[in-house]
Amino acid sequence: MSASLSLSSTIKLSSGHAIPVIGFGVYHGNGEAVAHALRAGYRLIDTADFYNNEGDCGKAVRDFMAETGTPRSAIFYTTKLWNNNHGYTLTAKAIDEAIARAGIDYIDLYLIHSPLTSSELRLGSWKAMQDAVDAGKIKSIGVSNYGVHHLEELFTWDGFRIPPAVNQVELHPWLARKDLVDYCRSKGILMEAYCPVTRGVRFGEPAVVELAAKHGVTPAQVLIRWSMQMGFVPLPKSNHEERIKVNLDVFGFDLDEDDMHKLDTGKYEPVAAWDPVTAPL
Ligand SMILES: NC(=O)c1ccc[n+]([C@@H]2O[C@H](COP(=O)([O-])OP(=O)(O)OC[C@H]3O[C@@H](n4cnc5c(N)ncnc54)[C@H](OP(=O)(O)O)[C@@H]3O)[C@@H](O)[C@H]2O)c1
């Protein structure tokens, strides 16, 4: 699989829509960074209501489309529902507001940002999201920070019609979540990897340093390549033009089996401040 990866590669989601194999994260990001990312070649933008920059991201997307003649269909725009808007009515309103803030016609992927409310509210949100797909407002729907138990709650609910296309969770060699990944794979759910470059805190790990030297790349490139070869869609974030470009320059080398093995730590060491995956129902 990895040998055939290229910048234009996509993965078909259970919704039938295609998602790029790498995306651009914008937590603490801004419109200028999104403009750099689009010019560099990223086509997937990952924002959220919580990030407070959907307006700037949407504007950067619209400006790029106007400047380059790129059609809307070539861009994959993801945003997320924050916890304060769980439940049917608030979610239906939040979807319309997210579209309006970005100034775009539809959202490619809409995620429940976390399961941190209640069963009733989560399922109400999913009902609103299913209806928004029917109405053409959203192409694909998914979840973020869901554990197996949160997904099982959805699958066994009597209002369940549209399966989640994606589960976006923290994923890197120090948090590879084999059980959750295997479960999602068995259900046709694509994993998106947040904190794919560990916010830089693991760049000095001996295996990373060794593989970066072996392949003549940076630690960030090693970690992004690992993520793609695991079958995840990594969402590296940077506000620096040079890093934005370097993080996308990951299609000229392959990690072999031995390299991948060196990054197989079996550890559970999140770098983000939260891990709702483990939260009880
Ligand atoms: N669903 C969720 O709950 C959730 C949670 C967290 C993140 N996310 C998503 O996932 C995206 C990525 O996660 P993240 O932003 O937390 O972590 P990340 O992408 O692993 O790391 C971003 C940090 O690493 C630095 N960095 C990036 N590339 C670098 C490079 N080549 N060399 C040196 N430093 C580099 C950036 O600094 P500079 O900007 O200064 O370059 C930034 O501080 C987010 O932006 C967001 O879209 C989702």
The ligand as a Gaussian input file, in Angstrom:
#p B3LYP/6-31G(d) Opt

LIG

0 1
 N      -10.385000      15.899000      17.680000
 C       -9.626000      16.344000      18.666000
 O       -9.976000      16.262000      19.856000
 C       -8.305000      16.962000      18.332000
 C       -7.363000      17.229000      19.358000
 C       -6.140000      17.765000      18.998000
 C       -5.867000      18.037000      17.675000
 N       -6.795000      17.796000      16.689000
 C       -6.548000      18.081000      15.259000
 O       -5.328000      17.502000      14.873000
 C       -4.427000      18.520000      14.450000
 C       -2.999000      18.151000      14.793000
 O       -2.840000      17.988000      16.199000
 P       -1.999000      19.034000      17.078000
 O       -2.014000      20.355000      16.381000
 O       -2.506000      18.979000      18.440000
 O       -0.546000      18.403000      17.110000
 P        0.617000      18.105000      16.025000
 O        0.162000      18.346000      14.636000
 O        1.196000      16.792000      16.386000
 O        1.712000      19.186000      16.431000
 C        1.555000      20.541000      16.175000
 C        2.699000      21.269000      16.899000
 O        3.961000      20.779000      16.436000
 C        4.695000      21.832000      15.815000
 N        5.223000      21.319000      14.530000
 C        4.493000      20.875000      13.485000
 N        5.302000      20.484000      12.482000
 C        6.566000      20.676000      12.910000
 C        7.834000      20.480000      12.316000
 N        7.940000      19.975000      11.087000
 N        8.933000      20.778000      13.048000
 C        8.822000      21.289000      14.300000
 N        7.642000      21.506000      14.911000
 C        6.526000      21.221000      14.214000
 C        3.730000      22.985000      15.592000
 O        4.354000      24.220000      15.816000
 P        4.219000      25.470000      14.794000
 O        2.763000      25.692000      14.497000
 O        4.853000      26.569000      15.574000
 O        5.005000      25.076000      13.562000
 C        2.685000      22.749000      16.657000
 O        3.045000      23.367000      17.861000
 C       -4.951000      19.777000      15.143000
 O       -4.444000      20.964000      14.602000
 C       -6.422000      19.589000      14.980000
 O       -6.842000      19.895000      13.658000
 C       -7.995000      17.242000      17.019000

